[in-house]
Amino acid sequence: MRTRGHRLGHRQLTEIGDERGSEGDRRGLAVHFSSKTDEWATPQWLFEALDREFGFTLDTCSTHQNAKCTRHFTREEDGLTQSWANEVVWMNPPYGQGIGAWIAKAFDAAQHEQATVVCLIPARTDTRWWHHHVMKHEIRLLRGRLRFGEATASAPFPSAIVVMRPRGFRLIGFEL
């Protein structure tokens, strides 16, 4: 059971985002525009804020070095092929062309495996995966731009937190 003090609302999350580098220092932006990596390390302050609210049990997209949960899947373990059943999942997926598969897996895990999946993703509202899967769940748009990992500049794209809850979850009298 969560106490009131553990709930982090959209407004607080937005204010934190503003404080954490939404102004773009242009040094180091080359890495954001390159295709050298599709992995973006989760900002620790953001994960901690959301972990207080949700109590994560699984990080589905990590390395052993940057895992946010004791139970986690690396690229080699391929979280897309693993069960997320009954977990409270943190998902900061690779942001490349395969992101749609991760969003579909999160959607399926919430609908069919009783998982709660919290996703940190680029706010790509013009994509098929956004409209087919994301729009059906709780969306928290972050104000400004995040600074990922050890980057010296903010990302060139806006980010969103998407909360995919299990089928049957009730919020103020309506059922998903």
Helices and strands as residue ranges (DSSP letters): G 4-6, H 10-19, H 30-33, H 44-54, E 58-59, G 79-81, E 88-91, H 99-112, E 116-122, H 128-132, G 134-136, E 138-141, E 159-164, E 170-171, E 174-175
